């Protein structure tokens, strides 16, 4: 086990399950201490119980700017300065545009885009003052290629990618790096919920994702597998490490080639 992140403190949002939980585990395995946050306390409490003193669990609604500011203030007083922030919190409301409600649109952007803004704004200034830090936003390959039934999700993720790049440009001279990781189909509860909603059993749905679906204008996955959350977490762990010290403003696709890097 490498310990290249020993001595560093990371904030991870959306840490209760799926990719967020995998990111927490990957950072802990690299020696970091992690402030794991989620709107639901169950998953993060389990991570804290599993990893002991290396993980501190706190509930957080990233759409609440005051709550974000208060939690970061508390963390820096009690745990130490934040070196790393990873924006994972996100939601998916599937709908064709003509049926998309105002609430679904607004809520999707509130979590996926404004939540990224709240957290990144809060930590970036502190990191810039100290002259170092790394912020990673977990976006989606849907930000770079059209998807049917996913207009709100794709648009919110595209906005988060560009926001993170603009932030990275502004703080680069202060030694803070900002990057995004854009997963494709990943075996998470969100992915399974999409399959359940379509009424297709998991194995058949997974096969359709891998092979492609002309009816929804989706290419398949050239590598022939759906990602595991750990695949995404490993990419995040690399980008926040010193091995990526000369990488900023980068959008790393981790999708098995599914978008043909469109």
C-alpha beads as a LAMMPS data file, in Angstrom:
LAMMPS data file: protein, C-alpha beads

262 atoms
261 bonds

1 atom types
1 bond types

-500.0 500.0 xlo xhi
-500.0 500.0 ylo yhi
-500.0 500.0 zlo zhi

Masses

1 110.0

Atoms # bond

1 1 1 0.000 0.000 0.000
2 1 1 1.366 3.400 -1.025
3 1 1 1.256 6.222 1.515
4 1 1 1.809 9.164 -0.833
5 1 1 -1.100 11.128 0.659
6 1 1 -0.021 10.710 4.268
7 1 1 -0.489 13.911 6.230
8 1 1 -3.101 15.319 3.875
9 1 1 -6.727 16.066 4.658
10 1 1 -9.421 15.565 2.029
11 1 1 -13.058 16.606 1.824
12 1 1 -15.266 14.265 -0.224
13 1 1 -18.911 15.040 -0.962
14 1 1 -21.451 12.384 -1.920
15 1 1 -19.328 9.914 0.024
16 1 1 -22.099 7.688 1.312
17 1 1 -22.084 5.169 -1.503
18 1 1 -20.941 4.352 -5.014
19 1 1 -18.141 6.427 -6.472
20 1 1 -17.961 8.721 -3.426
21 1 1 -17.449 5.834 -1.016
22 1 1 -14.838 4.343 -3.348
23 1 1 -12.991 7.674 -3.442
24 1 1 -12.904 7.788 0.357
25 1 1 -11.468 4.267 0.478
26 1 1 -8.861 5.027 -2.204
27 1 1 -7.671 8.168 -0.416
28 1 1 -7.512 6.394 2.939
29 1 1 -5.484 3.605 1.367
30 1 1 -3.032 6.267 0.166
31 1 1 -2.669 7.544 3.733
32 1 1 -4.991 10.568 3.707
33 1 1 -7.448 11.552 6.392
34 1 1 -10.887 12.149 4.936
35 1 1 -13.858 14.284 5.903
36 1 1 -16.618 12.200 4.316
37 1 1 -19.861 14.063 3.710
38 1 1 -23.259 13.142 2.356
39 1 1 -26.830 14.323 2.710
40 1 1 -27.599 10.861 4.164
41 1 1 -25.576 9.875 7.213
42 1 1 -25.874 6.081 6.986
43 1 1 -23.178 5.400 4.404
44 1 1 -20.631 7.832 5.773
45 1 1 -21.118 6.544 9.318
46 1 1 -20.306 3.058 8.018
47 1 1 -17.131 4.396 6.372
48 1 1 -16.076 6.059 9.617
49 1 1 -16.659 2.824 11.514
50 1 1 -14.649 0.881 8.940
51 1 1 -11.666 3.226 8.692
52 1 1 -11.487 4.537 12.255
53 1 1 -9.659 7.792 12.888
54 1 1 -8.839 8.276 9.211
55 1 1 -12.454 9.131 8.344
56 1 1 -14.667 11.765 9.937
57 1 1 -18.330 11.614 8.890
58 1 1 -20.509 14.725 8.616
59 1 1 -23.893 15.167 6.965
60 1 1 -23.926 17.949 4.379
61 1 1 -26.357 19.300 1.809
62 1 1 -24.117 20.850 -0.844
63 1 1 -26.984 23.021 -2.099
64 1 1 -26.815 24.949 1.204
65 1 1 -23.956 27.445 0.885
66 1 1 -24.056 28.422 4.557
67 1 1 -23.853 24.786 5.623
68 1 1 -20.856 24.218 3.334
69 1 1 -19.049 27.259 4.729
70 1 1 -19.798 26.243 8.318
71 1 1 -18.575 22.682 7.819
72 1 1 -15.339 23.767 6.150
73 1 1 -14.722 26.298 8.928
74 1 1 -15.268 23.593 11.545
75 1 1 -13.068 21.115 9.705
76 1 1 -10.165 23.529 9.408
77 1 1 -10.423 24.380 13.113
78 1 1 -10.672 20.813 14.372
79 1 1 -9.039 18.592 11.753
80 1 1 -6.559 20.880 10.030
81 1 1 -6.185 22.630 6.673
82 1 1 -7.809 20.961 3.709
83 1 1 -5.369 19.837 1.037
84 1 1 -7.861 18.045 -1.223
85 1 1 -11.516 18.460 -2.169
86 1 1 -13.445 15.983 -4.308
87 1 1 -16.916 16.883 -5.575
88 1 1 -18.852 13.658 -6.054
89 1 1 -22.365 14.538 -4.832
90 1 1 -24.802 14.277 -7.716
91 1 1 -28.277 13.228 -8.755
92 1 1 -29.937 12.003 -11.945
93 1 1 -33.496 12.855 -12.970
94 1 1 -34.209 11.016 -16.238
95 1 1 -36.728 12.586 -18.603
96 1 1 -37.099 13.684 -22.171
97 1 1 -36.965 17.456 -22.378
98 1 1 -40.623 17.937 -23.313
99 1 1 -41.609 16.108 -20.119
100 1 1 -38.913 17.577 -17.873
101 1 1 -40.344 19.526 -14.958
102 1 1 -39.018 22.817 -13.671
103 1 1 -38.318 21.143 -10.329
104 1 1 -36.299 18.320 -11.891
105 1 1 -34.230 20.814 -13.882
106 1 1 -33.631 23.135 -10.931
107 1 1 -32.877 20.359 -8.450
108 1 1 -30.428 18.683 -10.816
109 1 1 -28.483 21.914 -11.266
110 1 1 -28.717 22.746 -7.550
111 1 1 -26.846 19.559 -6.631
112 1 1 -24.675 18.812 -9.655
113 1 1 -23.549 22.338 -10.504
114 1 1 -24.336 24.784 -7.720
115 1 1 -23.161 22.251 -5.125
116 1 1 -19.822 22.026 -6.924
117 1 1 -19.663 25.827 -6.934
118 1 1 -20.406 26.083 -3.199
119 1 1 -17.763 23.564 -2.153
120 1 1 -15.095 24.652 -4.629
121 1 1 -15.515 28.359 -3.871
122 1 1 -15.272 27.670 -0.154
123 1 1 -12.064 25.639 -0.283
124 1 1 -10.262 27.299 -3.205
125 1 1 -9.560 30.572 -1.422
126 1 1 -8.121 28.806 1.594
127 1 1 -5.948 26.580 -0.590
128 1 1 -4.740 29.555 -2.645
129 1 1 -3.675 31.415 0.500
130 1 1 -1.592 28.406 1.536
131 1 1 -0.108 28.008 -1.957
132 1 1 -1.182 24.439 -2.624
133 1 1 -4.206 22.194 -2.987
134 1 1 -6.116 19.988 -5.387
135 1 1 -9.798 20.053 -6.344
136 1 1 -11.359 17.285 -8.426
137 1 1 -14.930 17.301 -9.697
138 1 1 -16.480 13.991 -10.714
139 1 1 -18.553 14.844 -13.778
140 1 1 -19.739 12.443 -16.495
141 1 1 -18.955 11.514 -20.073
142 1 1 -22.546 12.657 -20.710
143 1 1 -21.120 16.182 -20.419
144 1 1 -19.366 15.660 -23.737
145 1 1 -21.877 13.722 -25.824
146 1 1 -25.673 14.013 -26.150
147 1 1 -27.792 11.439 -24.300
148 1 1 -31.521 10.879 -24.723
149 1 1 -33.505 11.343 -21.532
150 1 1 -30.548 12.932 -19.751
151 1 1 -30.587 16.573 -20.854
152 1 1 -30.657 18.061 -17.345
153 1 1 -27.975 15.706 -16.043
154 1 1 -25.702 16.164 -19.065
155 1 1 -26.075 19.940 -19.062
156 1 1 -25.399 20.189 -15.322
157 1 1 -22.291 18.057 -15.623
158 1 1 -21.029 20.036 -18.623
159 1 1 -21.461 23.221 -16.600
160 1 1 -19.510 21.692 -13.720
161 1 1 -16.656 20.712 -16.026
162 1 1 -16.296 24.214 -17.434
163 1 1 -16.700 25.813 -14.000
164 1 1 -13.893 23.637 -12.630
165 1 1 -11.628 24.545 -15.541
166 1 1 -12.292 28.266 -15.092
167 1 1 -11.609 27.991 -11.378
168 1 1 -8.407 26.109 -12.127
169 1 1 -7.237 28.885 -14.432
170 1 1 -7.850 31.490 -11.738
171 1 1 -5.996 29.666 -8.946
172 1 1 -3.194 28.020 -10.925
173 1 1 -0.722 30.777 -10.098
174 1 1 -1.386 30.088 -6.407
175 1 1 -0.405 26.443 -6.727
176 1 1 -3.925 24.989 -6.688
177 1 1 -4.798 22.378 -9.309
178 1 1 -8.379 21.794 -10.530
179 1 1 -9.343 18.807 -12.672
180 1 1 -12.385 16.725 -13.542
181 1 1 -12.936 12.998 -13.892
182 1 1 -15.718 12.005 -16.286
183 1 1 -16.946 8.431 -15.796
184 1 1 -19.062 6.478 -18.201
185 1 1 -21.460 3.758 -17.116
186 1 1 -20.366 2.638 -13.656
187 1 1 -21.871 -0.081 -11.485
188 1 1 -23.492 2.129 -8.837
189 1 1 -26.948 2.465 -7.317
190 1 1 -27.633 5.268 -9.807
191 1 1 -26.846 2.960 -12.719
192 1 1 -28.966 0.158 -11.281
193 1 1 -31.867 2.570 -10.751
194 1 1 -31.765 3.458 -14.454
195 1 1 -32.001 -0.211 -15.352
196 1 1 -34.849 -0.807 -12.905
197 1 1 -36.776 2.139 -14.317
198 1 1 -36.483 0.667 -17.800
199 1 1 -37.907 -2.646 -16.605
200 1 1 -34.886 -4.598 -17.835
201 1 1 -33.081 -7.164 -15.709
202 1 1 -29.556 -6.222 -14.678
203 1 1 -27.625 -8.680 -16.831
204 1 1 -29.563 -7.803 -19.987
205 1 1 -29.264 -4.082 -19.273
206 1 1 -25.538 -4.347 -18.685
207 1 1 -25.098 -6.252 -21.928
208 1 1 -27.011 -3.552 -23.818
209 1 1 -24.754 -0.856 -22.328
210 1 1 -21.616 -2.762 -23.295
211 1 1 -22.817 -3.655 -26.793
212 1 1 -24.459 -0.310 -27.536
213 1 1 -28.052 0.672 -28.224
214 1 1 -28.834 2.176 -31.647
215 1 1 -32.366 3.053 -30.491
216 1 1 -30.913 5.598 -28.051
217 1 1 -27.934 6.554 -30.255
218 1 1 -25.428 5.032 -27.832
219 1 1 -22.207 3.416 -28.895
220 1 1 -21.024 0.484 -26.805
221 1 1 -18.004 0.260 -24.538
222 1 1 -14.908 -0.787 -26.528
223 1 1 -13.211 -2.292 -23.473
224 1 1 -16.211 -4.580 -23.033
225 1 1 -16.968 -3.927 -19.382
226 1 1 -18.855 -1.537 -17.132
227 1 1 -16.660 0.406 -14.738
228 1 1 -16.394 -0.421 -11.070
229 1 1 -16.494 2.582 -8.694
230 1 1 -12.876 1.798 -7.802
231 1 1 -11.854 2.525 -11.403
232 1 1 -13.102 6.079 -11.001
233 1 1 -11.658 6.429 -7.506
234 1 1 -8.201 5.403 -8.712
235 1 1 -8.297 8.181 -11.311
236 1 1 -9.249 10.698 -8.622
237 1 1 -6.487 9.457 -6.318
238 1 1 -3.949 9.920 -9.102
239 1 1 -5.067 13.458 -9.904
240 1 1 -4.818 14.633 -6.287
241 1 1 -1.376 13.080 -5.847
242 1 1 2.026 14.605 -6.524
243 1 1 2.352 12.311 -9.536
244 1 1 -0.124 14.675 -11.208
245 1 1 1.611 17.840 -10.001
246 1 1 1.789 19.284 -13.535
247 1 1 -1.804 18.450 -14.469
248 1 1 -4.534 21.044 -14.147
249 1 1 -7.603 22.094 -16.189
250 1 1 -7.816 18.493 -17.396
251 1 1 -10.946 16.401 -17.976
252 1 1 -10.052 12.717 -17.628
253 1 1 -12.559 10.380 -19.273
254 1 1 -12.827 6.999 -17.531
255 1 1 -15.433 5.325 -19.724
256 1 1 -13.745 2.398 -21.449
257 1 1 -13.751 4.362 -24.686
258 1 1 -17.561 4.605 -24.785
259 1 1 -17.722 8.135 -26.165
260 1 1 -14.831 7.566 -28.586
261 1 1 -13.619 10.745 -26.844
262 1 1 -16.166 12.801 -28.761

Bonds

1 1 1 2
2 1 2 3
3 1 3 4
4 1 4 5
5 1 5 6
6 1 6 7
7 1 7 8
8 1 8 9
9 1 9 10
10 1 10 11
11 1 11 12
12 1 12 13
13 1 13 14
14 1 14 15
15 1 15 16
16 1 16 17
17 1 17 18
18 1 18 19
19 1 19 20
20 1 20 21
21 1 21 22
22 1 22 23
23 1 23 24
24 1 24 25
25 1 25 26
26 1 26 27
27 1 27 28
28 1 28 29
29 1 29 30
30 1 30 31
31 1 31 32
32 1 32 33
33 1 33 34
34 1 34 35
35 1 35 36
36 1 36 37
37 1 37 38
38 1 38 39
39 1 39 40
40 1 40 41
41 1 41 42
42 1 42 43
43 1 43 44
44 1 44 45
45 1 45 46
46 1 46 47
47 1 47 48
48 1 48 49
49 1 49 50
50 1 50 51
51 1 51 52
52 1 52 53
53 1 53 54
54 1 54 55
55 1 55 56
56 1 56 57
57 1 57 58
58 1 58 59
59 1 59 60
60 1 60 61
61 1 61 62
62 1 62 63
63 1 63 64
64 1 64 65
65 1 65 66
66 1 66 67
67 1 67 68
68 1 68 69
69 1 69 70
70 1 70 71
71 1 71 72
72 1 72 73
73 1 73 74
74 1 74 75
75 1 75 76
76 1 76 77
77 1 77 78
78 1 78 79
79 1 79 80
80 1 80 81
81 1 81 82
82 1 82 83
83 1 83 84
84 1 84 85
85 1 85 86
86 1 86 87
87 1 87 88
88 1 88 89
89 1 89 90
90 1 90 91
91 1 91 92
92 1 92 93
93 1 93 94
94 1 94 95
95 1 95 96
96 1 96 97
97 1 97 98
98 1 98 99
99 1 99 100
100 1 100 101
101 1 101 102
102 1 102 103
103 1 103 104
104 1 104 105
105 1 105 106
106 1 106 107
107 1 107 108
108 1 108 109
109 1 109 110
110 1 110 111
111 1 111 112
112 1 112 113
113 1 113 114
114 1 114 115
115 1 115 116
116 1 116 117
117 1 117 118
118 1 118 119
119 1 119 120
120 1 120 121
121 1 121 122
122 1 122 123
123 1 123 124
124 1 124 125
125 1 125 126
126 1 126 127
127 1 127 128
128 1 128 129
129 1 129 130
130 1 130 131
131 1 131 132
132 1 132 133
133 1 133 134
134 1 134 135
135 1 135 136
136 1 136 137
137 1 137 138
138 1 138 139
139 1 139 140
140 1 140 141
141 1 141 142
142 1 142 143
143 1 143 144
144 1 144 145
145 1 145 146
146 1 146 147
147 1 147 148
148 1 148 149
149 1 149 150
150 1 150 151
151 1 151 152
152 1 152 153
153 1 153 154
154 1 154 155
155 1 155 156
156 1 156 157
157 1 157 158
158 1 158 159
159 1 159 160
160 1 160 161
161 1 161 162
162 1 162 163
163 1 163 164
164 1 164 165
165 1 165 166
166 1 166 167
167 1 167 168
168 1 168 169
169 1 169 170
170 1 170 171
171 1 171 172
172 1 172 173
173 1 173 174
174 1 174 175
175 1 175 176
176 1 176 177
177 1 177 178
178 1 178 179
179 1 179 180
180 1 180 181
181 1 181 182
182 1 182 183
183 1 183 184
184 1 184 185
185 1 185 186
186 1 186 187
187 1 187 188
188 1 188 189
189 1 189 190
190 1 190 191
191 1 191 192
192 1 192 193
193 1 193 194
194 1 194 195
195 1 195 196
196 1 196 197
197 1 197 198
198 1 198 199
199 1 199 200
200 1 200 201
201 1 201 202
202 1 202 203
203 1 203 204
204 1 204 205
205 1 205 206
206 1 206 207
207 1 207 208
208 1 208 209
209 1 209 210
210 1 210 211
211 1 211 212
212 1 212 213
213 1 213 214
214 1 214 215
215 1 215 216
216 1 216 217
217 1 217 218
218 1 218 219
219 1 219 220
220 1 220 221
221 1 221 222
222 1 222 223
223 1 223 224
224 1 224 225
225 1 225 226
226 1 226 227
227 1 227 228
228 1 228 229
229 1 229 230
230 1 230 231
231 1 231 232
232 1 232 233
233 1 233 234
234 1 234 235
235 1 235 236
236 1 236 237
237 1 237 238
238 1 238 239
239 1 239 240
240 1 240 241
241 1 241 242
242 1 242 243
243 1 243 244
244 1 244 245
245 1 245 246
246 1 246 247
247 1 247 248
248 1 248 249
249 1 249 250
250 1 250 251
251 1 251 252
252 1 252 253
253 1 253 254
254 1 254 255
255 1 255 256
256 1 256 257
257 1 257 258
258 1 258 259
259 1 259 260
260 1 260 261
261 1 261 262
